[in-house]
């Protein structure tokens, strides 16, 4: 069958060439040479058949005969229409003249019909190559996408002076977009997002390593384009009188401008997107594209890109504000003898820095563990020699790991980015503040590791943008021992030790673990302690027990890792934190604290994890007696650098001063120095430092995305 499939497009191509040559000979003998534009129209189905032949002969076609037969039939039909297009167009105009339509409307019938049919074909050309979910797409989203395609085709129709070529170019663009999405889905199981446009150069640099095979749905999309070309060839503008040509050109350009204005409004006004619940979960981006449509969802995501400008923001004002905070730090926190000693020691020692973001690690004693017999991760809680440790107030629960990552690595709180946004998926982070880049500039070798697919949350691209020298993904953990949901914590710690032993240069290593990932009904970790929370179902109690069994294993592996570092003959600092609580925490929280408190207090409890900063050497100026210090991920980098005496950026100095008034901030709220939380929109009670840090964070991050 594969050999036959290779022959079919070649036969169709031969028939196409024969038909064209036969027509050319007839024209020369009877009517003269055909209009040159005809050959441009014919070239499209010809190129389509040549491309399909190459795919088949090279063994790059993975579909069945339906796609090939559909493309061949569409190509031959298109050629037939194109070669007879002037006669067919005259016949269509004659039929329209026989209708009862007003004279002024008759001339618009063929172009309007072509626009409507090509809108459908353009829609299919976008969706068919990558989307087998087309029959089940949301009707509202289909309507939005069709309207956007129609607006684009209308704009191009008038821009090209009412010629069908404009419509054909629009449908061609639709197919190319769909084809690009097909390849991205094939290579990365992901959707094309607006921020991908920022890194086209990087994408082009690695594009040669891929194998560009296609399936039958791609050829069906190409067949839609070919059919659209045949239809568009019939849209022939009437010949204008010499004196009216300039007026018609101006009128067409004016109509194009109006169509573009309407299209721009449709793209930039989000109201109807919200009304139709066009949404996005970035971890499942491809699923959302398939259900809502590529163009619809892409536009909705693009509308989500802008970060609100803080009230009264100016670049100079924010820079002066940051400078004043930095000066305040230098005069207070940065002027102590302890800090001076730490700075001197860091300059001499340059300790390696190990950052561990442990998947779903948290201490659920915060959920009234005593009432249901849980005492927390015992080894972790027994640590007494940290530089600092305590509660970490995060912005996410049950997922959104990349957002805790983002906050830690950049120092930018999600409170200043916006709810529902995933910077790893939305933005080019090459200009963002970065701990990795900061330590790289100090001469450190920087390595990120995550024992899963490199494309998850776009880490392959993001880590490079943030300045990591190397990224170790699942391929670098081949044969590693697994626990629960993936490579064990212990294996990642062994890899950290391997990285440390590979060079005498100071290292900055960021380890994102995997083993504790949901779900918690896998029953694959052996016997675990069973916990029972009143008001929680047996099923959820079993899941809770499995989750806590994972935490116990993480606790053991971490303790052993720190013991190995204690024996290591080089200075090492470790910062460890959990990215979020499991989603089932909300079930436990609701059962234990049904209606006793306000919503903010209730939700804050499920957004607490834990952290510590620890060193295997005596850090100058620090007692290392486990100082308790509540905070949030965006502050951790600055706290780490200050604790070990590393050079601080002005942004970090500003953060450390702001922490004096606002010790923690997340998407849920802001904590003041008196220990009281308030919602972010509570302008009366939130700390003054919140607004100042909003200005500075916008300066350091959002302003660089423009």
N, C-alpha and C positions, 0 to 999 in steps of 0.2 A: 504493500500500500504506500509506503514512503517513497518508493521509486516512482509510482504512478503519480503521487502528489507533486513530485518534482517536475513531471512532464506536463501536467495540466496548465500551469501558468505559461510555460514555453509555447504550448499549442495556442493558447489565447493570444499571446504576444505575436505569434506568426499570423494569426487571423487578423489582428489589429493592423499590422503592417501591410498585409495584403489588401485590406479594405481601403486603407489610406492611399496606397499606391494606385489602386484601381480608380479611385475617385480623382486623384490628381491627373491621371492620364485622360480621363473623361473630360475634366475641366479644361485641359489644354486643348483638346480637340474640339470642344463645343463652346465653352463659355469663357475661356481664358483661365489663367491661374487663380486658384481659390484665394480669398483674402488671407494675408499673412497671419492675422490673429487666430485663425482657425487652427493653425499648427501649434500655437501656444496652448490652446485648449486641449488638443489631442495629446500633447506631451504629458499631461497629468496622468491619465490612465496608462499611458505607455511606461512612465517611470514607476507607477504602482506595480505593474506586472513585472518589470525588471527587478524591482526590489523583492517581490515575493519569490521570483525565480532564484535570486541569489540566496535568500533565506533557506529555501528548500534544498538547493544544491549543496549549500554549505552545512547542511544538517542542523540548521538553527531554527527550523520550524518545528514546534512541538505540538501543534494542534491537529485536528482531523481534517477531512476533505471539505467539510461544510464551509469553513472560512475561505478556503482557496476557491471553491466553486462560486461562492457569493461574490468574491472580488473579481473573478474572471467575467462573470455575467454582468456585473456592474460596469466593468471597463468596456466590454463590447457594446453594451447599450449606450454608454456615454459617447463612445466614438461615433456610433450611428447617429445620435442626436446632434453632436457637434458638426459632423460633416453636412448634415441637412438643416443646420440651425436657422439659416436665413429663410428657407422655405417654411419650416415649422413655425418660426416666429411670425411670419406673414399670415399663415393660416390661423394662428392663435389670435392675432390682432383682428383678423376678419371675423372670427367668431364673436369676439368681444364687441365689435361694432354692431353686431346683430342683436345685442341685448338691449334692455330698456334702461340701462344705466345712463345718467346724465353724461353728456359729451365730455365734460371736464374730468370725469372719473374713469372713463374707459381706458385712458392711457396708463392708469395706475394699477389696473387689474393684474397684469402679468408681473410687474415688479413686486406687488404686495404678495401675490401667491408665491413667488419665488422666495421672498423673505420668510414667509411662514413655513414653507416646506423645508427650507434650508436651516431654519431655527431648530426644527425637529432633528434634521440630519446632523447639525452641529452638536446638539445635545448628545446624540448617540455617538458621534465621533469622539467626544470627550470621555464619555462614561464606559462605552463598550470595551476599550482596550484593557482596562484594569478592574472593571466592576461587574461581577456576575449577579449583583443584588438589584440591578436596574428595575425589574418588575415590582419590587417591594419598596422602592424609595418613597420617602415622605412626599405626599402630593403637594403640600405647601412649599417644600424645598425645591421640588421639580418646577413649580411655577416661578419661583424666584430665579432659578438658574435659566429657565427658558426666557424670562423677561430680560435678563442681563445679556444673554446671547442675542436676542432680537435687537436690543438697543445697540449692541456692537455692530451687528450686520447692517443696521440702518445707517449708522454713522459712516461705515465704510462705503456703503452704496452711494451716499451723497458725496462723500469725499472724492470718490472716483467718478464723479460726474454722471451718476445714475447708470453706471455700467455694471454688468454682472460680475466683472472681475473683482470688484470690491467685496461682494458677498462671498465669492469663492475664497478669497484670501482669509476672510473671517472664519469660514468653516475649516480651512487648512490649519489656521492657528489652533482651532479647537482640537483637531486631531493630534497636532504636535504636542499640545498640553497633555492630552490623554495618553499619548505614547510615552512622554516623559514620566508621567505618574506610573505607568505600567512598569517601566524599568526601575524606578525608585522602589516600588512595591516589591518587585522581584529581588532586588539587591539588598534592601534594608527592611522589608516588611513595614514600611512607614509611608506617610503621606508627605507631599510637597507642602511646606509651610512658608509663609512670607519671609522668614529669616533666611531660608535657603537661597534667596536671591542675593543675599549679602556675600555668599561664599561660593559664587559660581566658579571663581578661579580655582579654588581648592577642589571642587567637584570635577572640573575639567582635568586637573592634574592627575587624579586617580581613576579617571574614566577608562583609561586604556587597559586596566586590569580586569574589567568585567567582560562577560560573554553575553552578547546581545541577541539572545534567542527570543522568539516571539511565539505566541499561541494563536489559536483560531480567532479569539475575540479581537485581537489587534487587527487582523485582516478584515473582520466585519466592520470595525471602525474606519479602516481605510476605504472599504467599499462605500460607506456613507459619504466620505469625502468625494469619491469619484462620482457618485450619483449627483451630489450637489454641484459638481463642476458641469455636468451635462445640463442640469437645470439652469445654472447661471449663464451658460452660453446663450440661452434664449432671451436673456435680458439685454436687449439692444436699444440704446437710446435713439429717439428720432433725430433726424438730421436737422440741426438748427440753422436758421437763416443767418447769413453773415452778420447782419446788424444786431441780431438777438443773441449772439454767442456770448458776448461779455456779460449781458444781463443774466443769462441762464447759468453761467459759471458762478457769478456772484450769488445767485439764488441758491444754487446747490451747496455752496460753501456755507451760506447762512443756515441752511437746513442741517448740514453736518454739524455745525456749531450747536444748534439746538438739540440735536440727538446726543451729542457728547455731553452737554449740560445735564440732560435728563439721565444719561448713563452715570455720570459722576455723582449726581444726587442719589441714584439708586445704590451706588457702591458705598457712599460715605454716610448715608443716613441710616442709623441702626434700628430704628423703631420697629419696622416690620420684621426684621430678623429676630428681635426679642419676642414679638408677639407670636411668632411661629415656633418659638423655642429652638431656634437654631443654636446648637451648643457644641461643646468640644471637651472630650477628656483626652489629654495629649498622649497618655499611655496607649490609648486605643484610637489614635488619630485616623488610621486607615479605615477602621470600622465606621467611624463617623463620616468620613468622606463617601464611603459606599452607600450609607443610608441617606445622606443629605445632599450629595452631589459635590463634585470637586470644586466647581466655581463658587457655589453657594457657601460652602464651608470655608474655603480659602478667604473669601471676602469677610466672612464673620470673624475669622481669626485675625485678619488684617485690621479690622475695626478694633480689636482688643489690644493691638500693639501699643498705642500711645499711652504714656504714663502721665497722669495729671500733673500739671505744673503747679507747685506750691504757690499759694496766694502771696503776691508781692515779690515773686522771685525775679532777681536779675543776676546775671553771671558775676558781675563785679561785687554786688552785695553779698552773694553767697561766698565768694572767695574771701572777702574781708571778714565775714562771720567765721569761716573756717580758720582763718589766720588768728583771729582773736581767741578762739577756743584753743588752738595750738599754743599760743603764747601763754594762756592761762595754765595749760598743762606744764609747760617748761618752768613756770614760776612756782608751781605747787607740787603736783604728783611727781613730776619729772626732776625735781630738784633735791630729792631726799638722798641722804647718804646711802641708803639701801639700794636705791635705783642706780646710783653712780657705781656702786660695787658690782651690781649685776651687769651693767653695761661694759665695764672693764673686763669682767670674766668672759662675757660673750665674745668680745673681740679677740680674746686669747684662745678660748676653747672651741668656738663655733660648733656647738653640739648638733648632732643630727636630730631632726624633728620628725616624729611619727604621729600622724593624724589618723585616728580610727573612727570612722562613722559606722557604728554597728547597727545593722538592719533591725529595726523594731525593738531595740533594747530599751527597756524602761523598768522602773521599780514600782510595781503596782501596789505596793503598800500604801501609796497615795489614795487608793480606792478602798480605804478602811480595811486594809489587809488583816488587821488584828481580828476583826469580826468573823472572818472566814478562814483564819489559821495560816495566813501567808506572812512570812517574815522577810521576804525580799531576797535578792542574790547575796548570800551570806559572805562570800569572799570579798565581793565588791564593797559591801557595807562595812567590812572590817578594816578597810584600808585607813591608815592613820598618817601616812607619810606623803600625802599629796601637797603640791604647792597651793592648790585651791580645788574645791569641788562643791557640788550642790545641785540645786534644781535648775533644769534647762527648760525654758518656756518656748515651745516650738509653734509653728504656724499651721501644722498639718496633723492629720490623724489617719492611720490606716493606709496611707499612700502618699504620693507626692514627695518621695525621697529626694528627688532632685532639687526641691525647693529648700530643704534643710541644707543640702550640699551648697546650693547657690549662696545662701545667707552666710554660711561659714567661710567659704572660699573668697567671697567678695567683700564681706562686711556690710552689705546692703540688706536691710530688713525688708521682708515682703510687705510690711506696713506701708512702705514708700514706693512699692511697685504696683500693688493692687491685688484684690482678691480674685481668685480664679486664673491668675496668670502664672505661666511656667516659663521663666526666663531661659532655661536651657532649650526650650522649643521655640521661643519667640524672637530672641535677640542674638545679634552678633556680639559676643562677649570679649572680643579681642582688645577693646579699650576699657573694659571694666576693671575696677580694682581687683587684685588677685594676690593671695598669699603665695601661691606657687611662683608667680613672676617676681614677687618681692624677695623671696629667698633665692631665686635663681640669680637675681642681680647682686646678691651677696656672695655668689660663688658656689651655691649649693647645686647639686644634681637633683633634679625633681622628677619623681615617679608617681603616677597614679595607678591604682590597681582596683579592679572589680571583676570577680570571677563569674562574669556573665557576658552576654553579647555586647560588643563594643558600641553597637548602634543604639542600645537602650538609652533613652533620654538624650540621644545625640552625643553621648559622652566622647565618642571618637573625635568629633569635631570640637566640642566644648573644651575638653582638656587641652587640646592643642591651642585653642584661642586663649585659654587662661595661662599658658606659658609652661605647661608640663613638657619635659624633655621626652618622656616615655610613658606609654599607657599599656599596662599588662591586663589583657582581657581573658575570656574563658579559654582561648587557645593556648595561653601561657600556663594554664592549670590542667593540662591534659594528664589524665591518670590520677588526679588528686582525689583524696578521700572526700566523700560527700556526707552531709548530715541534714536531714529534714528536707529543705528546699534547694539544696545546692552544695557547692564546695564549702567545707567546714571553715569556721573561724580559725581553727588551729592551723589549717593549711595556708590561709592567708598570712598568718603570723610567721609561719615558716618562710613564706616568700619574702616577707619584710626582712627577716634575718638574712636571707640570701642576698637581697639587695644591699643591705648594710655591709656584708662581707665582700661584695664585688668591687668595692672601691674604698680607698682611704679618705676620699673627699667627703665633706659633710653632705648629708642626704636630707632631702625633704620628701617624705613618702606619705601619700594619702591613700588609705586603705578603706574601701567601701565594701563591707562584708555582705554575705548573701544567705547564710544558713537559716536565719530566723524568719525569712519571708513567709507570708501567708500562702496557702490556707493552713489551718490548724486542725484539720480533720483527716490528716494523712495516715495517722497511726503507724508511723514508720521509725519511731525513735525508741522503741522498747517500752519497758515499764516506767511510768512516771508517777509522782505523787498526785493524788486526786483531790481536787478542791471543789467545794460546793457552796455557792453563793445563793442565799435565799432570794427567791423571786426570779432566778435565772433558770432557763430550761436545762434539762439533762444534756441535750445536745451542745448547748453553749458552754455549760460547765466542763464538758469533755474537751471542747476546743480550748477553753481557758487553761485547763490542766496541761494540754499538749504544748501550748505556747510557753507556759512557765517551765516546762521541761526543757524547751529550747534555750530559755534564758539561763537555766541552771548549767547547761553545757557551755554556753558562752562565758558564764562566770568562771567555770573551771579553766577553759582555754585561756582566758585573759590572765588569770592568776599565774598560770604556768609561763605565759609569755613574759610577764613582768619579772618573774623569777629568773628567766634566761637573760633578760636585759640587765638585771642586777649583777650578773656574772660577766657581762660584756666589758671588755677593756677599751671602751670609748664612751664619751658622754652622749647620752641620748635623752631626749625629752619626749614624753607621750602625752597627747591630748586625745581623750576618748569621750565620745558622746553618742547618745541614741538619736536617731532621726525622727522617730514618732512612736506613739503607742499603737497597738493593734486596733483595728476597727471595732473588735468585740469589746473593747474597754467602754464604749458608749453604752453597751447593753448592761454591763456591770454597774456603771455609774448611774444609769436610769433606775436600776433596781434598788440601789442602796440610798440614793438621794432623790427620791421621787419628785417631791414638789416643795422642798424645804428652802430653796434658795433662788436667787435671780439667775437669769440665763447665762450671764457672763461668768459668774462664779461656778456654775454647773459645768460649763464648757471648758473653763480653764483647767479643771482637774484632769481632763482627758488629753490635754495638750502639754503635759509635763513629762519630760524624760529626765535624764541625769547626765552629768559630765564630771570629768576630773582632768587636772593638769598634773603630771608626775614626772620626776626626773630620776635617773639612776646615779646622780652625783649631787654633791652639796651645792645648791644654787645660792650664790652670794646674795645676801639681803633678804632671804626667805627662810622662815623657820621650818617649813615643810612639815607642818603639824595638822594638815587637813583643814585649812581655813574655809569656812562655809561662805559661799558667795552666790546668790541667785542671779541668773542672767538669761540671755537668749543667744541663739546661734550667731547672729550678726556681730555680737561683741567678742566672741571667743578668740578670733584671730588677734585682735588688739590685746586682749588679756594675756594670751600666750606670749606674744612678742614682748610685752612689758615684763612679764614674770621672769623671763630668761635674759632680759637686757638687750634684746635685738633692737636694731634701729626702727623707729616708728615713723609712719607717714603722718602728714598733717591730718588726714582723715581719721587715722587711728587715735591720734592725740585728742581730736575733737570727740570721738566716741567715748574715750575713757573719762573725759571731763563730763560729758553728757550723762554717763552712767552714775555719776554722783547724785544726780537729780532723778534719773530715770533708769534704774538698774536693769530693766528688761522691757522689751517691746516686741510684739508679734502682730499677726493679723487680727488677733482677738482683742488686744488692748495694750495699754501701757501701764507699767508699775511705777509708782512714785517712791521716793526715798522713805516714806513712812510705811510702806508695805501695802498700800491700797491700789487696787487695779481700777482702771476706768476704761470705758469703750473709746475707740479711736475717734469717734464723732462727737465725743463729749468735750467740746472746746472749753468749757468752764473749768472742769476738774483735771484735765490731762496736764502732765508736767510741761512747763515752758520749754524744756529741752526738746520735747517732741517736735515742735515746729522748727526749731533751729536745726535739728538733725534732718528734718525733711528737706530744708534748703540745701544743706551740705550734701546729703545723699543724692539729690537731684543733680547737683553740680558734678559729683564724682561719677555718676552712672548714667542717669537718663539723658542728660544733656549731650552725652557723647554718642547717643544712638541716633541723633537727628541727622 
